[in-house]
Amino acid sequence: MFSPDLGIASDAGAALDGLIELARERQAAKSLPDYAGWVAECTARKGSLQRKTHFENVPIKPQRVYEEMNKAFGKDTTYVSTIGLSQIAGAQLLHVFGPRKWINAGQAGPWAGPPGRPGRGPRQAGRDRGCPFR
């Protein structure tokens, strides 16, 4: 545990809107640092420093399960996870494409109902859901 220098308590949407507005103001005033080089370095590392997943051990290793999930599910898949170790491994090993495609259910469990349940939710008809610990 640590004491933050600045604590923010807000509606998440309102807080993000305010932070984005502030960033745009700083960018217009040329007081926002240029992170383009850092972003390019991160992108290069993300493409080249993949973790090993192809294990042929018996019983099967969790890393291999995630490799097979990456093969089986498409880019439109939404993953839901609730259990700590599954959240950590899934975040490191699953290929997730786009916003709101990875849901940490926060101990509510994937059985708690939409949007945190495997299967097709009412607003995502036709989209796959992956549940890493089933």
N, CA and C atoms as a LAMMPS dump frame, in Angstrom:
ITEM: TIMESTEP
0
ITEM: NUMBER OF ATOMS
402
ITEM: BOX BOUNDS ff ff ff
-5.0000000000000000e+02 5.0000000000000000e+02
-5.0000000000000000e+02 5.0000000000000000e+02
-5.0000000000000000e+02 5.0000000000000000e+02
ITEM: ATOMS id mol type element x y z
1 1 1 N 0.844 -1.173 0
2 1 2 C 0 0 0
3 1 3 C 0.892 1.24 0
4 2 1 N 0.391 2.285 -0.625
5 2 2 C 1.117 3.546 -0.646
6 2 3 C 0.121 4.691 -0.593
7 3 1 N 0.591 5.822 -0.143
8 3 2 C -0.253 7.018 -0.122
9 3 3 C 0.006 7.794 -1.404
10 4 1 N -1.006 7.97 -2.234
11 4 2 C -0.787 8.71 -3.481
12 4 3 C -0.554 10.191 -3.201
13 5 1 N 0.208 10.811 -4.085
14 5 2 C 0.428 12.251 -3.972
15 5 3 C -0.854 13.018 -4.265
16 6 1 N -1.653 12.461 -5.176
17 6 2 C -2.891 13.11 -5.568
18 6 3 C -3.958 12.044 -5.709
19 7 1 N -4.996 12.131 -4.927
20 7 2 C -6.095 11.181 -5.025
21 7 3 C -7.237 11.788 -5.802
22 8 1 N -7.847 11.019 -6.669
23 8 2 C -8.977 11.516 -7.46
24 8 3 C -10.188 10.652 -7.161
25 9 1 N -11.262 11.288 -6.754
26 9 2 C -12.535 10.587 -6.585
27 9 3 C -13.525 11.282 -7.508
28 10 1 N -14.023 10.548 -8.499
29 10 2 C -14.888 11.171 -9.489
30 10 3 C -15.64 10.113 -10.252
31 11 1 N -16.626 10.536 -11.012
32 11 2 C -17.23 9.692 -12.023
33 11 3 C -16.134 9.451 -13.058
34 12 1 N -15.889 8.197 -13.413
35 12 2 C -14.774 7.872 -14.304
36 12 3 C -14.872 8.626 -15.629
37 13 1 N -16.057 8.705 -16.207
38 13 2 C -16.224 9.408 -17.48
39 13 3 C -15.903 10.887 -17.349
40 14 1 N -16.408 11.513 -16.283
41 14 2 C -16.144 12.939 -16.063
42 14 3 C -14.655 13.182 -15.811
43 15 1 N -14.025 12.297 -15.038
44 15 2 C -12.595 12.439 -14.77
45 15 3 C -11.784 12.327 -16.054
46 16 1 N -12.096 11.331 -16.883
47 16 2 C -11.36 11.161 -18.143
48 16 3 C -11.594 12.338 -19.079
49 17 1 N -12.832 12.826 -19.155
50 17 2 C -13.109 13.999 -19.998
51 17 3 C -12.27 15.188 -19.548
52 18 1 N -12.182 15.415 -18.241
53 18 2 C -11.385 16.52 -17.713
54 18 3 C -9.903 16.35 -17.994
55 19 1 N -9.396 15.109 -17.828
56 19 2 C -7.975 14.863 -18.098
57 19 3 C -7.652 15.019 -19.582
58 20 1 N -8.538 14.578 -20.456
59 20 2 C -8.324 14.735 -21.898
60 20 3 C -8.34 16.214 -22.277
61 21 1 N -9.275 16.96 -21.709
62 21 2 C -9.342 18.397 -21.981
63 21 3 C -8.042 19.089 -21.542
64 22 1 N -7.558 18.734 -20.363
65 22 2 C -6.302 19.304 -19.862
66 22 3 C -5.133 18.935 -20.766
67 23 1 N -5.07 17.69 -21.215
68 23 2 C -3.989 17.262 -22.104
69 23 3 C -4.031 18.033 -23.418
70 24 1 N -5.231 18.253 -23.952
71 24 2 C -5.345 19.018 -25.213
72 24 3 C -4.905 20.468 -25.015
73 25 1 N -5.245 21.053 -23.868
74 25 2 C -4.809 22.417 -23.565
75 25 3 C -3.286 22.481 -23.483
76 26 1 N -2.678 21.508 -22.794
77 26 2 C -1.213 21.477 -22.668
78 26 3 C -0.55 21.237 -24.019
79 27 1 N -1.187 20.405 -24.86
80 27 2 C -0.63 20.149 -26.188
81 27 3 C -0.679 21.422 -27.032
82 28 1 N -1.789 22.151 -26.979
83 28 2 C -1.915 23.397 -27.729
84 28 3 C -0.907 24.435 -27.251
85 29 1 N -0.612 24.434 -25.951
86 29 2 C 0.35 25.382 -25.374
87 29 3 C 1.786 24.891 -25.533
88 30 1 N 1.974 23.739 -26.168
89 30 2 C 3.304 23.135 -26.381
90 30 3 C 4.019 22.82 -25.067
91 31 1 N 3.255 22.557 -24.009
92 31 2 C 3.869 22.209 -22.727
93 31 3 C 3.739 20.725 -22.415
94 32 1 N 3.221 19.95 -23.351
95 32 2 C 3.068 18.508 -23.178
96 32 3 C 4.271 17.812 -23.806
97 33 1 N 4.985 16.961 -23.061
98 33 2 C 6.147 16.273 -23.621
99 33 3 C 5.758 15.402 -24.819
100 34 1 N 6.693 15.251 -25.745
101 34 2 C 6.469 14.401 -26.911
102 34 3 C 6.874 12.974 -26.555
103 35 1 N 5.901 12.084 -26.505
104 35 2 C 6.148 10.694 -26.146
105 35 3 C 6.221 9.784 -27.369
106 36 1 N 6.308 10.339 -28.574
107 36 2 C 6.276 9.53 -29.799
108 36 3 C 7.399 8.491 -29.821
109 37 1 N 8.593 8.868 -29.399
110 37 2 C 9.714 7.927 -29.376
111 37 3 C 9.466 6.773 -28.409
112 38 1 N 8.955 7.096 -27.241
113 38 2 C 8.66 6.078 -26.239
114 38 3 C 7.573 5.13 -26.737
115 39 1 N 6.539 5.69 -27.375
116 39 2 C 5.453 4.87 -27.911
117 39 3 C 5.992 3.912 -28.972
118 40 1 N 6.876 4.404 -29.843
119 40 2 C 7.468 3.552 -30.887
120 40 3 C 8.301 2.436 -30.266
121 41 1 N 9.067 2.74 -29.218
122 41 2 C 9.862 1.714 -28.532
123 41 3 C 8.956 0.655 -27.9
124 42 1 N 7.877 1.084 -27.267
125 42 2 C 6.937 0.139 -26.649
126 42 3 C 6.302 -0.758 -27.7
127 43 1 N 5.934 -0.181 -28.826
128 43 2 C 5.324 -0.961 -29.901
129 43 3 C 6.303 -2 -30.432
130 44 1 N 7.56 -1.61 -30.585
131 44 2 C 8.581 -2.561 -31.064
132 44 3 C 8.778 -3.699 -30.059
133 45 1 N 8.85 -3.368 -28.766
134 45 2 C 9.01 -4.407 -27.74
135 45 3 C 7.803 -5.335 -27.711
136 46 1 N 6.62 -4.774 -27.843
137 46 2 C 5.405 -5.588 -27.805
138 46 3 C 5.399 -6.608 -28.945
139 47 1 N 5.956 -6.24 -30.073
140 47 2 C 5.997 -7.147 -31.21
141 47 3 C 7.119 -8.162 -31.163
142 48 1 N 8.165 -7.882 -30.397
143 48 2 C 9.342 -8.757 -30.429
144 48 3 C 9.585 -9.542 -29.138
145 49 1 N 9.005 -9.152 -28.05
146 49 2 C 9.291 -9.795 -26.765
147 49 3 C 8.107 -10.626 -26.274
148 50 1 N 7.62 -11.513 -27.125
149 50 2 C 6.492 -12.35 -26.739
150 50 3 C 6.956 -13.457 -25.79
151 51 1 N 6.102 -13.808 -24.857
152 51 2 C 6.421 -14.886 -23.917
153 51 3 C 6.276 -16.239 -24.599
154 52 1 N 7.056 -17.207 -24.146
155 52 2 C 6.98 -18.552 -24.688
156 52 3 C 5.658 -19.179 -24.267
157 53 1 N 4.94 -19.751 -25.234
158 53 2 C 3.667 -20.401 -24.936
159 53 3 C 3.598 -21.825 -25.478
160 54 1 N 4.495 -22.176 -26.377
161 54 2 C 4.375 -23.485 -27.024
162 54 3 C 5.109 -24.567 -26.233
163 55 1 N 4.446 -25.056 -25.182
164 55 2 C 4.967 -26.145 -24.372
165 55 3 C 4.204 -27.408 -24.745
166 56 1 N 4.899 -28.53 -24.864
167 56 2 C 4.234 -29.784 -25.213
168 56 3 C 4.169 -30.747 -24.036
169 57 1 N 4.297 -30.218 -22.828
170 57 2 C 4.265 -31.037 -21.62
171 57 3 C 2.889 -31.649 -21.386
172 58 1 N 2.901 -32.76 -20.662
173 58 2 C 1.672 -33.375 -20.179
174 58 3 C 1.833 -33.524 -18.673
175 59 1 N 0.933 -32.991 -17.857
176 59 2 C -0.283 -32.297 -18.262
177 59 3 C 0.03 -30.945 -18.904
178 60 1 N -0.925 -30.431 -19.638
179 60 2 C -0.739 -29.199 -20.409
180 60 3 C -0.465 -28.013 -19.475
181 61 1 N 0.44 -27.146 -19.882
182 61 2 C 0.76 -25.95 -19.099
183 61 3 C -0.241 -24.835 -19.436
184 62 1 N -0.512 -23.962 -18.472
185 62 2 C -1.454 -22.864 -18.734
186 62 3 C -1.05 -22.002 -19.931
187 63 1 N 0.26 -21.801 -20.126
188 63 2 C 0.702 -20.984 -21.245
189 63 3 C 0.209 -21.553 -22.572
190 64 1 N 0.211 -22.891 -22.683
191 64 2 C -0.246 -23.532 -23.909
192 64 3 C -1.75 -23.341 -24.088
193 65 1 N -2.49 -23.338 -22.982
194 65 2 C -3.931 -23.088 -23.071
195 65 3 C -4.185 -21.716 -23.682
196 66 1 N -3.448 -20.709 -23.218
197 66 2 C -3.623 -19.362 -23.76
198 66 3 C -3.205 -19.307 -25.225
199 67 1 N -2.154 -20.028 -25.605
200 67 2 C -1.753 -20.08 -27.015
201 67 3 C -2.898 -20.624 -27.869
202 68 1 N -3.52 -21.699 -27.404
203 68 2 C -4.621 -22.299 -28.159
204 68 3 C -5.839 -21.376 -28.19
205 69 1 N -6.067 -20.646 -27.104
206 69 2 C -7.163 -19.674 -27.108
207 69 3 C -6.907 -18.583 -28.138
208 70 1 N -5.648 -18.125 -28.249
209 70 2 C -5.317 -17.114 -29.249
210 70 3 C -5.582 -17.618 -30.659
211 71 1 N -5.326 -18.9 -30.884
212 71 2 C -5.594 -19.492 -32.201
213 71 3 C -7.091 -19.655 -32.457
214 72 1 N -7.833 -20.035 -31.407
215 72 2 C -9.242 -20.402 -31.57
216 72 3 C -10.179 -19.2 -31.677
217 73 1 N -9.866 -18.122 -30.961
218 73 2 C -10.775 -16.98 -30.92
219 73 3 C -10.266 -15.869 -31.82
220 74 1 N -11.19 -15.16 -32.465
221 74 2 C -10.843 -14.078 -33.381
222 74 3 C -10.606 -12.754 -32.693
223 75 1 N -10.357 -11.727 -33.504
224 75 2 C -10.054 -10.389 -32.984
225 75 3 C -11.254 -9.712 -32.324
226 76 1 N -12.46 -10.212 -32.565
227 76 2 C -13.652 -9.595 -31.994
228 76 3 C -14.048 -10.222 -30.657
229 77 1 N -13.217 -11.112 -30.132
230 77 2 C -13.517 -11.795 -28.882
231 77 3 C -13.381 -10.852 -27.69
232 78 1 N -14.307 -10.957 -26.751
233 78 2 C -14.218 -10.244 -25.481
234 78 3 C -13.891 -11.276 -24.404
235 79 1 N -12.789 -11.059 -23.684
236 79 2 C -12.378 -11.969 -22.621
237 79 3 C -12.844 -11.439 -21.279
238 80 1 N -13.3 -12.348 -20.421
239 80 2 C -13.758 -12.004 -19.085
240 80 3 C -12.967 -12.846 -18.096
241 81 1 N -12.398 -12.218 -17.07
242 81 2 C -11.633 -12.956 -16.084
243 81 3 C -11.931 -12.427 -14.692
244 82 1 N -11.897 -13.336 -13.69
245 82 2 C -12.206 -12.916 -12.326
246 82 3 C -11.171 -13.35 -11.305
247 83 1 N -10.444 -14.402 -11.587
248 83 2 C -9.551 -14.98 -10.596
249 83 3 C -8.145 -14.416 -10.793
250 84 1 N -7.491 -13.975 -9.721
251 84 2 C -6.221 -13.268 -9.776
252 84 3 C -5.177 -13.853 -10.711
253 85 1 N -4.841 -15.143 -10.537
254 85 2 C -3.798 -15.724 -11.384
255 85 3 C -4.232 -15.78 -12.841
256 86 1 N -5.504 -16.034 -13.071
257 86 2 C -6.027 -16.042 -14.438
258 86 3 C -5.97 -14.645 -15.038
259 87 1 N -6.257 -13.631 -14.238
260 87 2 C -6.193 -12.255 -14.716
261 87 3 C -4.762 -11.888 -15.109
262 88 1 N -3.812 -12.27 -14.282
263 88 2 C -2.409 -11.942 -14.545
264 88 3 C -1.922 -12.667 -15.791
265 89 1 N -2.123 -13.98 -15.856
266 89 2 C -1.645 -14.749 -17.003
267 89 3 C -2.373 -14.34 -18.272
268 90 1 N -3.676 -14.161 -18.195
269 90 2 C -4.436 -13.757 -19.375
270 90 3 C -3.992 -12.412 -19.903
271 91 1 N -3.747 -11.467 -19.008
272 91 2 C -3.298 -10.142 -19.432
273 91 3 C -1.932 -10.209 -20.112
274 92 1 N -1.098 -11.155 -19.718
275 92 2 C 0.232 -11.281 -20.309
276 92 3 C 0.231 -12.098 -21.59
277 93 1 N -0.687 -13.059 -21.729
278 93 2 C -0.573 -14.036 -22.809
279 93 3 C -1.674 -13.974 -23.863
280 94 1 N -2.841 -13.454 -23.537
281 94 2 C -3.913 -13.405 -24.526
282 94 3 C -3.742 -12.207 -25.452
283 95 1 N -4.1 -12.394 -26.7
284 95 2 C -4.058 -11.304 -27.675
285 95 3 C -5.427 -10.633 -27.677
286 96 1 N -5.472 -9.399 -27.214
287 96 2 C -6.722 -8.658 -27.092
288 96 3 C -6.647 -7.466 -28.039
289 97 1 N -7.687 -7.29 -28.834
290 97 2 C -7.687 -6.25 -29.856
291 97 3 C -8.829 -5.278 -29.618
292 98 1 N -8.508 -4.072 -29.207
293 98 2 C -9.515 -3.033 -29.084
294 98 3 C -9.994 -2.783 -27.669
295 99 1 N -10.647 -1.642 -27.49
296 99 2 C -11.158 -1.284 -26.171
297 99 3 C -12.32 -2.182 -25.759
298 100 1 N -12.455 -2.373 -24.455
299 100 2 C -13.524 -3.166 -23.849
300 100 3 C -13.567 -4.607 -24.367
301 101 1 N -12.415 -5.143 -24.726
302 101 2 C -12.322 -6.546 -25.147
303 101 3 C -11.731 -7.402 -24.032
304 102 1 N -11.291 -6.78 -22.938
305 102 2 C -10.764 -7.48 -21.768
306 102 3 C -11.509 -6.938 -20.566
307 103 1 N -12.251 -7.787 -19.881
308 103 2 C -13.043 -7.348 -18.737
309 103 3 C -12.564 -8.081 -17.487
310 104 1 N -12.03 -7.323 -16.53
311 104 2 C -11.758 -7.871 -15.207
312 104 3 C -13.038 -7.689 -14.428
313 105 1 N -13.704 -8.79 -14.133
314 105 2 C -15.023 -8.715 -13.529
315 105 3 C -14.976 -8.306 -12.054
316 106 1 N -13.813 -8.152 -11.488
317 106 2 C -13.702 -7.658 -10.116
318 106 3 C -14.383 -8.544 -9.099
319 107 1 N -14.182 -9.848 -9.218
320 107 2 C -14.745 -10.848 -8.318
321 107 3 C -16.244 -11.019 -8.471
322 108 1 N -16.872 -10.308 -9.404
323 108 2 C -18.301 -10.51 -9.626
324 108 3 C -18.536 -11.827 -10.342
325 109 1 N -17.527 -12.286 -11.034
326 109 2 C -17.632 -13.556 -11.729
327 109 3 C -18.283 -13.416 -13.083
328 110 1 N -17.926 -14.311 -13.993
329 110 2 C -18.509 -14.226 -15.332
330 110 3 C -19.957 -14.688 -15.347
331 111 1 N -20.447 -15.192 -14.248
332 111 2 C -21.825 -15.679 -14.212
333 111 3 C -22.762 -14.603 -13.674
334 112 1 N -22.234 -13.402 -13.406
335 112 2 C -23.024 -12.353 -12.772
336 112 3 C -24.027 -11.694 -13.711
337 113 1 N -23.988 -12.02 -14.976
338 113 2 C -24.907 -11.423 -15.937
339 113 3 C -24.197 -10.444 -16.831
340 114 1 N -24.871 -9.901 -17.834
341 114 2 C -24.231 -9.025 -18.818
342 114 3 C -23.585 -7.846 -18.127
343 115 1 N -22.445 -7.308 -18.592
344 115 2 C -21.703 -7.809 -19.725
345 115 3 C -20.689 -8.878 -19.345
346 116 1 N -20.621 -9.279 -18.065
347 116 2 C -19.575 -10.181 -17.623
348 116 3 C -19.937 -11.64 -17.677
349 117 1 N -20.615 -12.108 -18.708
350 117 2 C -20.901 -13.537 -18.779
351 117 3 C -20.456 -14.088 -20.124
352 118 1 N -19.954 -15.313 -20.138
353 118 2 C -19.58 -15.916 -21.407
354 118 3 C -20.825 -16.11 -22.268
355 119 1 N -20.601 -16.213 -23.536
356 119 2 C -21.717 -16.367 -24.463
357 119 3 C -21.99 -15.065 -25.154
358 120 1 N -23.148 -14.922 -25.685
359 120 2 C -23.471 -13.713 -26.432
360 120 3 C -24.388 -12.83 -25.618
361 121 1 N -23.933 -11.633 -25.351
362 121 2 C -24.753 -10.672 -24.63
363 121 3 C -25.761 -10.042 -25.574
364 122 1 N -26.758 -9.384 -25.036
365 122 2 C -27.823 -8.842 -25.873
366 122 3 C -27.352 -7.804 -26.872
367 123 1 N -26.311 -7.029 -26.521
368 123 2 C -25.831 -5.998 -27.443
369 123 3 C -24.637 -6.454 -28.261
370 124 1 N -24.172 -7.685 -28.071
371 124 2 C -23.019 -8.182 -28.803
372 124 3 C -23.361 -9.46 -29.55
373 125 1 N -24.517 -9.525 -30.142
374 125 2 C -24.916 -10.735 -30.855
375 125 3 C -23.869 -11.073 -31.908
376 126 1 N -23.474 -12.328 -31.949
377 126 2 C -22.507 -12.789 -32.941
378 126 3 C -21.065 -12.652 -32.512
379 127 1 N -20.776 -12.035 -31.365
380 127 2 C -19.397 -11.878 -30.901
381 127 3 C -19.035 -13.002 -29.963
382 128 1 N -17.817 -13.508 -30.101
383 128 2 C -17.318 -14.548 -29.193
384 128 3 C -16.915 -13.939 -27.874
385 129 1 N -17.026 -14.762 -26.824
386 129 2 C -16.498 -14.39 -25.511
387 129 3 C -15.599 -15.515 -25.064
388 130 1 N -14.468 -15.187 -24.516
389 130 2 C -13.566 -16.193 -23.973
390 130 3 C -13.506 -16.044 -22.475
391 131 1 N -13.603 -17.128 -21.759
392 131 2 C -13.526 -17.105 -20.306
393 131 3 C -12.323 -17.951 -19.927
394 132 1 N -11.178 -17.341 -19.594
395 132 2 C -9.922 -18.057 -19.45
396 132 3 C -9.884 -19.127 -18.358
397 133 1 N -10.804 -19.131 -17.4
398 133 2 C -10.664 -20.118 -16.33
399 133 3 C -11.724 -21.195 -16.38
400 134 1 N -12.547 -21.256 -17.423
401 134 2 C -13.584 -22.289 -17.498
402 134 3 C -12.99 -23.639 -17.745
